[in-house]
Amino acid sequence: MAMRICLLGPSYPFRGGIAHYMTLLARHLSARGHEVTFLGFIRQYPRWLYPGQTDRDPSRAALTVSAIPMLDWLNPATWMRTVRYVSDWRPHLFVVPWWTSFWAPSFYTVLRGIRRRAAARIVFICHNVVEHETNRLKQFCTRRVLGLGDSFLVHSHEDAGQLQRWQPGAMIVRVPHPTYEPLVPARIGRHEARRRLGVEGKILLFFGFVRPYKGLAYAIRSLPLILKQHDVTLMVAGEFWEGKKDILALVHRLGLDRHVRIIDRYIPNEEIGVYFGAADLLLLPYTSATQSGIVQLAYALDVPVVATRVGGLVEVVEPGGTGYLVEPRSPRAIAEAVDDFYRNERAPQFIERIRQVKHRFSWERLVEALERLASSAASPTANSGGPPRGNFA
């Protein structure tokens, strides 16, 4: 049954995984026949919270959707305007992403107002129930905001478990993080991709924002071990948010200047296919994670992965099938996986397996999960003073 669905979250001109996610979600909900309105952000982050060069998307092939700029974290008047808009539009579902407690004041105010004034079922899409750099205050704020939800969609067992501990009996649906393939305007063949980048030989890729929990240092420390057997180049393609000086010093100290190529900038959509097209293997040496959309981006472009056994990564990487799962904080484990990949020429079988399983990460499955959440209760719970408690779905 077609529904009226209101989304709140970032979209173009803002950049990043959440903006891409919400844009693609709006597109696929509309394609499914639902009536969708998307309330976007007027302002995304303060400078102190977003250390990158800008939070605007520089892509020439930007991923866009019709969104109404509505919420400004700095202006409470826009919070109340959002409440009035939603109550007047009268959606069946109000869908909100959750990934950082920075949004707690504005989201809490908006959701409290919607619970009082609108008969909409509130659904959270939790990318991180507990954010990477957390503390007690952040967790308190998160619990207060999520306590206003009727239902939850998560992408990992870890997030589902955390929600169940905080809100026993909450209605939760877990579905794999969908693919970001629509971000890539066109695939680029290996020869052409390497020509454009000026690289050759065996190529490893680390992709995305560089932050401590992503474990880049462990990938770099694995290179001296790998280079004993294979002449490789590690491309680090993504903007450094912190720690660049330490990484450059580590590269120099280990004598790896010739084997590490750092591209310290946000990679626009039209260049993603070039970097993945040139790569043999994607490295995700994370020290912690709930899930990562970069795995699905690699799968969309038929690139196997080496990931650590943390969080939701263990749920999306098939050892010996789509890549490798290794122990976190272990350069030797990374090196052994890379050595096995090249020594035993695993690429063809891994690529074939990726093509067989990538349908698991479709947006259709995500939309169906939201539809199940919408039908999981007989009626919305506006004006009830609190969400109902159902079962894990």
C-alpha positions in Angstrom: 0.0 0.0 0.0 1.4 3.4 -1.0 2.2 5.7 2.0 3.0 9.3 2.6 6.6 9.3 3.9 8.5 12.3 5.2 12.3 12.1 5.4 14.5 14.4 7.4 18.2 14.5 6.8 21.1 15.8 4.7 21.2 15.7 0.9 22.9 17.7 -1.8 24.6 20.2 -1.7 26.0 18.5 1.4 28.4 15.6 0.9 29.1 12.4 2.7 27.6 8.9 3.1 24.5 10.0 5.0 23.6 12.6 2.4 24.1 10.0 -0.4 22.1 7.4 1.6 19.1 9.7 2.2 19.1 10.8 -1.4 19.0 7.3 -2.7 16.4 6.3 -0.1 14.1 9.1 -1.3 14.5 8.0 -4.9 13.7 4.4 -4.2 10.8 5.1 -2.0 9.3 7.3 -4.8 10.0 4.6 -7.4 8.1 2.1 -5.2 5.0 4.3 -5.5 5.1 6.1 -2.1 4.5 9.8 -1.8 7.7 11.3 -0.4 8.6 14.7 0.9 12.2 15.3 1.8 13.1 17.9 4.4 16.8 18.8 4.1 19.3 20.8 6.1 20.0 24.4 5.7 23.3 24.0 7.6 25.0 20.7 8.4 27.9 21.1 10.8 29.9 23.7 12.6 33.6 24.0 11.5 34.9 22.5 14.7 33.0 19.3 14.1 33.8 18.9 10.4 37.6 19.3 10.0 37.5 18.7 6.3 37.9 21.5 3.7 34.2 21.9 3.2 30.9 20.0 3.8 29.7 20.8 0.3 29.8 18.2 -2.5 32.1 19.3 -5.3 31.0 16.5 -7.6 30.2 17.5 -11.2 28.0 14.3 -11.3 26.3 15.1 -8.0 23.7 12.8 -6.6 20.6 15.0 -6.2 16.9 14.8 -5.3 14.2 17.4 -4.7 14.5 18.4 -1.1 13.1 21.3 0.9 15.8 23.1 2.9 14.2 23.2 6.4 16.3 22.4 9.4 19.2 24.6 10.8 20.9 23.2 13.9 21.7 26.7 14.9 18.2 28.2 14.6 15.5 26.8 16.9 12.8 28.6 14.8 13.5 26.2 12.0 13.0 23.3 14.4 9.4 24.4 15.1 8.8 25.2 11.4 9.7 21.6 10.7 7.2 20.4 13.3 4.5 22.6 11.7 5.3 21.4 8.2 5.1 17.7 9.2 1.9 18.1 11.1 0.3 19.9 8.2 1.5 17.3 5.6 0.3 14.4 7.8 2.6 11.6 6.7 2.2 8.0 7.7 5.9 7.6 8.4 8.5 10.1 9.5 12.0 8.7 8.8 15.1 10.1 10.5 18.8 8.9 10.2 20.9 8.7 13.3 24.6 8.7 13.3 25.9 11.3 15.8 24.7 12.9 19.0 25.4 16.4 17.6 21.9 16.4 16.3 20.3 15.6 19.6 19.0 19.0 20.6 17.3 19.7 17.2 16.1 16.2 16.6 14.7 15.8 20.1 12.7 19.0 19.8 11.4 18.1 16.4 10.4 14.6 17.3 8.8 15.7 20.6 6.7 18.2 18.6 5.8 15.5 16.0 4.7 13.1 18.7 2.3 15.7 20.1 1.0 17.1 16.8 1.2 14.5 14.1 -0.1 10.9 13.7 3.1 9.8 12.1 5.0 6.7 13.0 8.6 7.7 13.8 11.3 5.4 12.3 15.0 5.8 13.0 17.6 4.5 10.5 20.5 3.9 12.8 23.9 4.0 11.1 25.7 4.2 14.5 23.6 3.7 17.6 26.8 4.5 19.5 29.1 6.8 17.6 32.8 6.1 17.2 34.1 8.8 19.5 31.6 8.4 22.3 31.3 9.3 26.0 28.6 9.2 28.7 27.0 12.5 27.7 26.8 11.5 24.1 25.2 8.2 25.0 22.7 9.9 27.3 21.7 12.3 24.5 21.4 9.4 22.1 19.1 7.4 24.4 16.9 10.4 25.0 16.4 11.0 21.2 16.0 7.3 20.2 13.5 6.9 23.0 11.1 8.9 20.8 11.2 6.3 18.0 8.4 3.9 17.3 10.6 1.6 15.1 14.2 1.1 14.1 16.1 0.0 11.1 19.7 -1.1 11.6 22.4 -2.5 9.4 24.3 -4.7 11.9 23.8 -7.1 14.7 25.9 -4.9 16.9 23.5 -1.9 16.5 20.5 -4.2 16.9 22.0 -5.5 20.2 22.7 -2.1 21.5 19.2 -0.9 20.8 17.7 -4.0 22.5 19.9 -3.3 25.6 18.7 0.3 25.7 15.1 -0.3 24.7 14.1 -3.9 25.5 11.3 -5.0 23.2 11.8 -2.3 20.6 10.6 -3.0 17.1 13.8 -3.5 15.1 14.4 -4.6 11.5 18.0 -5.4 10.4 18.8 -5.2 6.7 22.3 -5.0 5.0 23.5 -1.6 4.1 22.5 -1.0 0.5 24.9 -0.4 -2.4 26.2 3.0 -3.4 26.6 2.0 -7.0 24.4 4.9 -8.3 27.2 7.2 -7.0 29.5 6.1 -9.8 28.5 7.7 -13.2 30.4 5.1 -15.2 32.7 2.1 -14.7 36.3 2.6 -15.7 38.4 -0.3 -17.1 41.6 -1.2 -15.3 44.0 -0.1 -18.0 42.3 3.3 -18.4 42.0 3.8 -14.7 45.6 3.1 -14.1 46.6 5.3 -17.0 44.7 8.2 -15.5 46.2 7.7 -12.1 49.7 7.1 -13.4 50.0 3.8 -11.5 50.9 0.2 -12.5 51.6 -3.1 -11.0 49.7 -4.5 -7.9 47.4 -1.8 -6.4 45.8 -1.8 -2.9 43.2 0.9 -2.0 42.3 2.6 1.2 39.2 4.8 0.5 37.2 7.4 2.3 37.7 9.9 5.1 40.8 9.2 7.2 40.0 9.0 10.9 41.9 7.1 13.7 39.3 4.3 14.0 39.8 3.4 10.3 43.2 2.0 11.2 45.2 3.3 8.2 48.4 3.0 10.2 48.0 -0.8 10.5 47.7 -1.0 6.7 50.9 1.0 6.3 52.7 -1.2 8.8 51.7 -4.2 6.8 53.5 -3.0 3.7 57.1 -4.0 4.7 55.8 -7.5 5.2 53.9 -7.5 1.9 56.8 -6.1 0.0 59.0 -9.1 0.8 56.8 -11.0 -1.6 54.9 -8.5 -3.8 55.7 -5.1 -5.3 52.6 -3.2 -4.3 51.4 0.4 -4.2 48.9 1.5 -1.6 46.7 4.3 -2.7 45.1 6.3 0.1 42.2 8.2 -1.5 40.3 10.4 0.9 40.4 13.5 3.0 42.4 13.4 6.2 40.4 14.6 9.2 43.3 14.1 11.6 46.6 12.4 11.9 48.1 13.2 8.5 51.5 14.2 10.0 51.8 11.0 11.9 50.9 8.9 8.8 53.4 10.7 6.6 56.1 10.3 9.3 55.3 6.6 9.5 55.5 6.2 5.8 58.9 7.9 5.7 60.3 6.1 8.7 59.4 2.7 7.1 61.0 3.7 3.8 57.7 3.4 2.0 57.6 6.8 0.1 57.7 5.0 -3.2 54.9 2.6 -2.3 52.3 4.8 -0.7 50.4 7.4 -2.7 48.3 9.8 -0.7 45.4 11.7 -2.3 44.3 14.0 0.5 41.0 15.3 -0.7 37.4 14.3 -1.0 36.9 12.1 -4.0 34.0 13.4 -6.2 31.6 10.9 -7.7 33.0 11.1 -11.2 36.4 9.9 -9.9 35.3 7.0 -7.7 35.2 4.6 -10.6 38.8 5.5 -11.5 40.2 4.6 -8.1 38.2 1.4 -7.7 38.8 0.5 -11.3 42.6 0.7 -10.7 42.5 -1.3 -7.5 43.0 -5.1 -7.0 41.9 -5.1 -3.4 40.3 -2.7 -0.9 41.7 -2.5 2.6 39.4 -1.7 5.6 41.7 -2.1 8.6 39.2 -0.6 11.0 39.7 -0.9 14.7 36.0 -0.4 15.4 32.9 -0.2 13.1 29.2 -0.9 13.1 29.1 -1.1 9.3 30.6 0.6 6.3 29.0 1.7 3.0 32.5 1.5 1.4 32.3 -2.3 1.4 29.1 -2.1 -0.7 30.7 0.4 -2.9 33.6 -2.0 -3.5 31.1 -4.8 -4.2 29.2 -2.6 -6.7 32.4 -2.2 -8.6 33.6 -5.9 -8.2 36.5 -5.2 -5.9 37.3 -7.8 -3.2 38.1 -6.5 0.3 40.4 -7.2 3.3 38.4 -6.1 6.4 38.9 -6.6 10.1 36.6 -8.6 12.3 34.9 -5.7 14.0 31.2 -4.7 14.2 29.0 -5.3 11.2 31.9 -5.9 8.8 31.8 -9.6 9.7 28.2 -9.7 8.4 29.0 -8.4 4.9 32.4 -9.9 4.1 32.4 -13.6 3.2 35.9 -15.0 4.0 37.3 -16.8 1.0 34.3 -15.6 -1.0 34.2 -11.8 -1.3 37.4 -11.2 0.5 39.1 -11.7 3.9 38.3 -11.1 7.5 41.4 -10.5 9.7 42.1 -9.6 13.3 42.1 -5.9 14.0 45.3 -4.0 14.8 47.4 -6.8 13.1 49.7 -5.7 10.2 50.8 -9.3 9.9 47.2 -10.6 9.4 46.7 -7.9 6.7 49.9 -8.9 5.0 49.0 -12.6 5.0 45.7 -11.9 3.4 47.2 -9.8 0.7 49.9 -12.4 0.1 47.3 -15.2 -0.3 45.3 -13.0 -2.7 48.2 -12.5 -5.1 50.1 -15.7 -4.6 47.0 -17.9 -5.3 45.5 -15.5 -7.9 42.2 -15.2 -6.0 40.8 -12.3 -8.0 38.7 -14.2 -10.5 36.9 -16.4 -8.0 36.3 -13.5 -5.6 34.9 -11.2 -8.3 32.6 -14.0 -9.5 31.3 -14.5 -5.9 30.8 -10.8 -5.4 28.6 -10.7 -8.6 26.6 -13.6 -7.2 25.8 -12.0 -3.8 25.7 -8.3 -4.4 21.9 -8.5 -4.9 21.7 -8.8 -1.1 22.6 -5.1 -0.8 19.7 -3.7 -2.9 17.7 -0.7 -2.1 14.5 -2.7 -2.7 15.3 -4.8 0.4 15.7 -1.7 2.4 12.4 -0.2 1.2 10.6 -3.5 1.9 12.1 -3.4 5.5 10.6 0.1 6.0 7.3 -1.1 4.8 7.4 -4.0 7.3 8.1 -1.5 10.1 5.1 0.6 8.9 2.8 -2.4 9.1 4.2 -3.8 12.4 1.7 -1.9 14.6 -2.0 -1.5 14.2 -1.8 2.3 14.5 0.7 5.1 15.1 1.4 6.3 18.6 1.1 10.0 18.4 0.0 11.7 21.6 0.7 8.4 23.5 3.6 9.8 25.4 5.9 7.0 24.4 6.6 4.4 21.7 5.2 0.9 21.7 7.4 -2.0 22.2 7.2 -4.8 19.7 9.5 -7.6 18.6 12.7 -8.0 16.7 11.9 -8.4 13.0 
